[in-house]
Structures are given as C-alpha cells and as structure tokens.
Amino acid sequence: MDDYIKILPSYLVKRYQGWKATGFEENKSWFARMADIGQSPRVMVVSCCDSRVHATAMFGADTGEFFIHRNIANLIPPYEPSGDHHGTSAAIEYGVCALEISHLIVLGHSNCGGINGGYHLCKESKSHQKTIFVDKWLNIIRPAYEKIANKNVDDLAKIKLLEKESIITSINNLIAFPFIKKNLENEKLVLHGLWHDIASGELEMLDPNKLEFIKI
C-alpha cells in the first residue's frame, strides 16, 4: 500500500494552512459549536461531480448550511430498495429522515459530460465509449431521453434539452420515495429543480406550473 499512497501536494498543504490560520481561526467558536451540537442544514443539494459546479459559492452558503451530495450528472435513481449499494438514495434518506431538511434541490448544469455520455449511450452512438459503472448509472436518463429523442434539432441542442429534462425525471423519481412523498404531503419538504449555465453564470429554476425552466 505504501507504494501507492503519497503525502499531500505542497500547494494543498499551503492552502490548508492558510485557511487554518484565517478562515478557521476567525470562526473558531462557530466550528466548536458545530462540532458539539452537530449539523442542522435546512437545504440539501444534489449536484454533479463536475468540479465547475460550486453550489456553496453560488448561494453564499456558510459551513454547515448545505447538505451536499454529488454524483455523475446529478441524477436521482428510481426508488429501488434492493440489496445493492445505493449511495445517492442513502444520502437522500439521511438528509430527509435524519437531518429533516426543508428544501431539496436538484442542480444541473451546462456542458455536462455525464448528460452528454448518457445521450450517446441511449442513442447507441458508435463513438460512445463503454464503461463498467458509469453506463449503468446513466441508464437513469432513458425516460428523459425518450422525451427529447424525436425533437427536430441537432445533437447539441438535444443534449442541452436533456440536461433540463433529466432534472424533471430526477424530481419525478424523488416523489416516488415514500418518506419524501410523506414529507411533501405534510408540507415539511419542498423540491426544486435548477439548471446553471457555467459560462454566463445564469441560473434557471423549474416552474412547477408550466414545467419549464425560467431565469432567476
């Protein structure tokens, strides 16, 4: 094992030391309080693993304010209580049932590599490179793909449509989770769909009445 594990790169060590001396030290009592009483976030965000998506920066969230789960293409799988590993479902269950979050946000974004891959997987493009784990995960997109597949536009336009349609599919999947449906009916939880344009910085939200994305 010692052949594969190395010490942290120096630039990360310096960044940590800078944060410890400033950001942490200036808010030492707040961190001590959080360590003592635990976390109590009001908002859970399911976002993409993409390093360009930075939910806490977008909303100016402080430490302890957002409960964040990242996965490929910010997808929510169908409710399937099987014996398999379900990381995203487990995170949602913990956020809703243990932390009792009030808002659950599915945050998608532009130029998503996962959505792009899911599109070409569903289209069965010859250029699609098969993967062991990612392809199985991206199959969650298929219901969304079926809704945009016959649109009279080119592939790039369809992929952009899929970025947003997949958010709607994920929200529909969320509603099928019994503990989420219960909290929705008891008005203890609200769901939100958001799409972020990385280049322009714009944010669009899903209008619950029209099921269309509108700029914020």
TIMILUM-306704 format. One record per residue (C-alpha): residue in one letter; z, y, x; residue number from 1. Coordinates in pm, 1 decimal. Layout:
REM TIMILUM-306704
<A, <Z, Y, X>, NUM>;
...
//
This chain:
REM TIMILUM-306704
<M, <0.0, 0.0, 0.0>, 1>;
<D, <77.8, 241.8, 283.7>, 2>;
<D, <-289.7, 229.9, 381.0>, 3>;
<Y, <-385.6, 399.1, 53.9>, 4>;
<I, <-103.3, 643.5, -14.6>, 5>;
<K, <-106.8, 963.7, 187.8>, 6>;
<I, <100.3, 1280.3, 197.2>, 7>;
<L, <8.8, 1564.2, -37.3>, 8>;
<P, <-264.0, 1803.6, 89.8>, 9>;
<S, <-116.0, 2109.2, 259.8>, 10>;
<Y, <-273.3, 2356.8, 18.2>, 11>;
<L, <-96.4, 2187.4, -273.9>, 12>;
<V, <232.3, 2184.7, -82.3>, 13>;
<K, <198.3, 2559.6, -20.3>, 14>;
<R, <116.3, 2627.8, -384.9>, 15>;
<Y, <420.9, 2431.1, -494.6>, 16>;
<Q, <645.7, 2611.7, -250.1>, 17>;
<G, <512.9, 2945.8, -374.9>, 18>;
<W, <583.1, 2850.7, -737.1>, 19>;
<K, <930.1, 2718.1, -648.9>, 20>;
<A, <1020.0, 3043.2, -474.7>, 21>;
<T, <885.4, 3270.2, -750.2>, 22>;
<G, <796.6, 3125.0, -1091.0>, 23>;
<F, <1077.7, 2870.6, -1088.6>, 24>;
<E, <1341.7, 3084.1, -919.6>, 25>;
<E, <1283.8, 3376.2, -1156.4>, 26>;
<N, <1327.4, 3147.7, -1457.6>, 27>;
<K, <1584.0, 2907.9, -1315.0>, 28>;
<S, <1823.8, 2931.5, -1608.1>, 29>;
<W, <1542.3, 2859.1, -1856.4>, 30>;
<F, <1437.2, 2545.0, -1669.5>, 31>;
<A, <1801.1, 2433.2, -1650.2>, 32>;
<R, <1836.3, 2481.8, -2025.6>, 33>;
<M, <1520.1, 2282.7, -2097.9>, 34>;
<A, <1635.4, 2003.4, -1868.1>, 35>;
<D, <1966.3, 1993.4, -2055.3>, 36>;
<I, <1851.2, 2012.7, -2418.3>, 37>;
<G, <1506.3, 1851.8, -2384.0>, 38>;
<Q, <1172.5, 1969.0, -2518.8>, 39>;
<S, <1108.8, 2107.0, -2866.2>, 40>;
<P, <743.3, 2217.4, -2879.6>, 41>;
<R, <601.1, 2338.6, -3209.5>, 42>;
<V, <240.7, 2263.9, -3114.4>, 43>;
<M, <60.7, 1954.0, -2991.7>, 44>;
<V, <-283.9, 1989.1, -2834.5>, 45>;
<V, <-525.3, 1700.2, -2786.0>, 46>;
<S, <-779.4, 1827.1, -2536.4>, 47>;
<C, <-1038.9, 1690.1, -2297.5>, 48>;
<C, <-957.1, 1570.0, -1945.6>, 49>;
<D, <-1213.7, 1825.1, -1825.0>, 50>;
<S, <-1046.5, 2042.5, -1559.0>, 51>;
<R, <-1211.4, 2354.9, -1701.8>, 52>;
<V, <-1013.4, 2328.4, -2026.1>, 53>;
<H, <-681.6, 2511.2, -1987.6>, 54>;
<A, <-505.9, 2529.8, -2324.3>, 55>;
<T, <-181.9, 2683.6, -2197.7>, 56>;
<A, <-370.5, 2966.5, -2025.3>, 57>;
<M, <-588.2, 3031.8, -2332.5>, 58>;
<F, <-286.8, 3078.4, -2557.5>, 59>;
<G, <-43.3, 3216.1, -2300.8>, 60>;
<A, <192.0, 2924.5, -2362.5>, 61>;
<D, <514.8, 2900.7, -2165.5>, 62>;
<T, <663.9, 2584.1, -2018.8>, 63>;
<G, <795.5, 2365.1, -2298.5>, 64>;
<E, <591.0, 2532.0, -2571.6>, 65>;
<F, <293.6, 2291.3, -2595.7>, 66>;
<F, <298.2, 1911.9, -2605.2>, 67>;
<I, <-39.2, 1825.2, -2449.5>, 68>;
<H, <-235.1, 1502.0, -2442.3>, 69>;
<R, <-569.2, 1479.6, -2261.7>, 70>;
<N, <-836.1, 1214.7, -2289.1>, 71>;
<I, <-1211.5, 1175.3, -2244.7>, 72>;
<A, <-1389.3, 1409.3, -2492.3>, 73>;
<N, <-1066.8, 1497.7, -2682.3>, 74>;
<L, <-1119.4, 1208.4, -2924.3>, 75>;
<I, <-876.6, 1064.5, -3177.8>, 76>;
<P, <-928.1, 690.7, -3232.5>, 77>;
<P, <-907.0, 529.7, -3576.6>, 78>;
<Y, <-565.3, 406.8, -3686.0>, 79>;
<E, <-556.1, 54.0, -3544.2>, 80>;
<P, <-202.8, -85.7, -3495.7>, 81>;
<S, <-318.2, -383.0, -3288.9>, 82>;
<G, <-157.9, -530.8, -2980.4>, 83>;
<D, <-381.8, -332.5, -2745.6>, 84>;
<H, <-285.7, -28.5, -2539.3>, 85>;
<H, <-323.8, 289.1, -2742.1>, 86>;
<G, <-232.0, 585.6, -2520.8>, 87>;
<T, <-365.5, 857.4, -2748.9>, 88>;
<S, <-217.9, 703.3, -3064.0>, 89>;
<A, <117.1, 663.0, -2887.9>, 90>;
<A, <117.3, 1027.8, -2778.2>, 91>;
<I, <36.7, 1142.7, -3132.9>, 92>;
<E, <307.5, 923.0, -3280.5>, 93>;
<Y, <562.3, 1061.3, -3034.6>, 94>;
<G, <455.9, 1420.3, -3097.3>, 95>;
<V, <469.4, 1389.6, -3474.6>, 96>;
<C, <759.9, 1149.8, -3526.2>, 97>;
<A, <990.1, 1220.6, -3231.6>, 98>;
<L, <918.5, 1583.7, -3145.0>, 99>;
<E, <834.2, 1680.1, -3504.5>, 100>;
<I, <557.9, 1920.1, -3403.4>, 101>;
<S, <434.3, 2153.9, -3678.4>, 102>;
<H, <76.9, 2208.2, -3559.4>, 103>;
<L, <-165.0, 1951.9, -3418.2>, 104>;
<I, <-477.6, 2093.4, -3253.8>, 105>;
<V, <-790.7, 1901.2, -3155.2>, 106>;
<L, <-951.5, 2120.1, -2890.0>, 107>;
<G, <-1315.1, 2053.7, -2798.9>, 108>;
<H, <-1534.7, 2248.1, -2560.3>, 109>;
<S, <-1888.6, 2328.1, -2448.2>, 110>;
<N, <-2083.4, 2122.8, -2192.3>, 111>;
<C, <-1853.2, 1825.1, -2238.9>, 112>;
<G, <-1955.0, 1536.6, -2015.0>, 113>;
<G, <-1782.2, 1287.1, -2243.2>, 114>;
<I, <-1971.4, 1404.2, -2550.4>, 115>;
<N, <-2294.0, 1402.4, -2350.5>, 116>;
<G, <-2227.7, 1045.5, -2242.6>, 117>;
<G, <-2132.0, 943.4, -2594.7>, 118>;
<Y, <-2453.5, 1090.9, -2730.8>, 119>;
<H, <-2672.3, 894.6, -2489.5>, 120>;
<L, <-2462.2, 581.0, -2544.2>, 121>;
<C, <-2518.6, 598.0, -2920.3>, 122>;
<K, <-2886.0, 687.2, -2872.6>, 123>;
<E, <-2915.9, 396.1, -2631.0>, 124>;
<S, <-3090.3, 614.1, -2374.4>, 125>;
<K, <-3228.6, 432.5, -2071.7>, 126>;
<S, <-3068.0, 694.3, -1848.2>, 127>;
<H, <-2718.1, 612.1, -1974.0>, 128>;
<Q, <-2504.9, 455.6, -1702.3>, 129>;
<K, <-2288.1, 179.9, -1848.2>, 130>;
<T, <-1913.9, 185.6, -1780.3>, 131>;
<I, <-1630.7, -60.2, -1837.1>, 132>;
<F, <-1374.0, 159.9, -2010.5>, 133>;
<V, <-1544.4, 488.5, -2095.9>, 134>;
<D, <-1820.1, 338.0, -2313.1>, 135>;
<K, <-1567.8, 151.8, -2527.7>, 136>;
<W, <-1373.1, 474.0, -2574.5>, 137>;
<L, <-1681.3, 680.4, -2654.9>, 138>;
<N, <-1775.1, 444.4, -2938.5>, 139>;
<I, <-1526.6, 651.0, -3142.1>, 140>;
<I, <-1806.3, 910.4, -3157.1>, 141>;
<R, <-2050.2, 691.3, -3351.4>, 142>;
<P, <-1963.9, 822.2, -3703.4>, 143>;
<A, <-2017.2, 1177.7, -3577.1>, 144>;
<Y, <-2340.0, 1079.5, -3401.7>, 145>;
<E, <-2480.9, 933.3, -3723.0>, 146>;
<K, <-2439.1, 1271.0, -3891.1>, 147>;
<I, <-2643.6, 1461.1, -3631.5>, 148>;
<A, <-2888.4, 1194.7, -3510.8>, 149>;
<N, <-3169.5, 1288.7, -3751.1>, 150>;
<K, <-3145.2, 1666.0, -3710.9>, 151>;
<N, <-3481.3, 1821.4, -3627.0>, 152>;
<V, <-3369.0, 1966.9, -3293.1>, 153>;
<D, <-3383.8, 1859.2, -2929.6>, 154>;
<D, <-3122.2, 1653.2, -2745.3>, 155>;
<L, <-2935.1, 1954.5, -2603.7>, 156>;
<A, <-2893.8, 2104.2, -2949.8>, 157>;
<K, <-2780.7, 1769.6, -3090.6>, 158>;
<I, <-2521.9, 1731.6, -2815.5>, 159>;
<K, <-2380.7, 2074.5, -2899.0>, 160>;
<L, <-2366.1, 1974.2, -3265.1>, 161>;
<L, <-2192.0, 1651.3, -3163.6>, 162>;
<E, <-1926.8, 1844.9, -2972.5>, 163>;
<K, <-1818.7, 2000.6, -3302.0>, 164>;
<E, <-1891.8, 1709.8, -3535.0>, 165>;
<S, <-1676.7, 1480.9, -3320.6>, 166>;
<I, <-1381.6, 1715.6, -3376.5>, 167>;
<I, <-1423.2, 1670.8, -3752.6>, 168>;
<T, <-1439.2, 1292.3, -3705.2>, 169>;
<S, <-1120.5, 1303.9, -3497.9>, 170>;
<I, <-939.3, 1503.4, -3765.5>, 171>;
<N, <-1050.9, 1253.3, -4031.0>, 172>;
<N, <-912.6, 976.7, -3809.4>, 173>;
<L, <-583.2, 1165.1, -3777.2>, 174>;
<I, <-540.8, 1187.6, -4152.8>, 175>;
<A, <-558.6, 805.7, -4172.0>, 176>;
<F, <-240.1, 770.5, -3962.7>, 177>;
<P, <35.0, 701.1, -4223.5>, 178>;
<F, <300.5, 914.4, -4054.0>, 179>;
<I, <57.6, 1205.4, -4023.3>, 180>;
<K, <-55.2, 1179.5, -4384.5>, 181>;
<K, <309.5, 1176.5, -4493.1>, 182>;
<N, <387.7, 1492.8, -4296.5>, 183>;
<L, <73.4, 1661.4, -4424.5>, 184>;
<E, <169.3, 1586.5, -4784.4>, 185>;
<N, <525.5, 1710.5, -4722.0>, 186>;
<E, <381.3, 2027.2, -4563.0>, 187>;
<K, <561.1, 1956.9, -4236.2>, 188>;
<L, <238.9, 1941.5, -4036.7>, 189>;
<V, <-90.2, 2131.9, -4019.7>, 190>;
<L, <-408.8, 2014.0, -3845.5>, 191>;
<H, <-650.9, 2243.3, -3662.4>, 192>;
<G, <-996.3, 2193.0, -3510.2>, 193>;
<L, <-1100.9, 2426.2, -3227.3>, 194>;
<W, <-1408.4, 2449.4, -3004.5>, 195>;
<H, <-1404.7, 2652.0, -2682.5>, 196>;
<D, <-1713.5, 2795.9, -2510.4>, 197>;
<I, <-1627.4, 2781.3, -2141.2>, 198>;
<A, <-1895.3, 3029.0, -2025.9>, 199>;
<S, <-1825.1, 3304.8, -2279.3>, 200>;
<G, <-1454.4, 3241.9, -2334.1>, 201>;
<E, <-1512.0, 3236.6, -2709.8>, 202>;
<L, <-1305.0, 3017.8, -2937.6>, 203>;
<E, <-1417.4, 2884.0, -3273.9>, 204>;
<M, <-1198.8, 2726.3, -3541.1>, 205>;
<L, <-1284.5, 2481.1, -3814.1>, 206>;
<D, <-1286.3, 2646.4, -4155.4>, 207>;
<P, <-1108.1, 2394.6, -4382.6>, 208>;
<N, <-1305.3, 2502.0, -4689.2>, 209>;
<K, <-1660.3, 2505.8, -4551.8>, 210>;
<L, <-1600.7, 2252.1, -4271.6>, 211>;
<E, <-1789.4, 2486.9, -4041.4>, 212>;
<F, <-1677.5, 2643.0, -3713.5>, 213>;
<I, <-1622.8, 3019.1, -3719.6>, 214>;
<K, <-1547.2, 3252.8, -3430.3>, 215>;
<I, <-1190.9, 3369.5, -3385.6>, 216>;
//
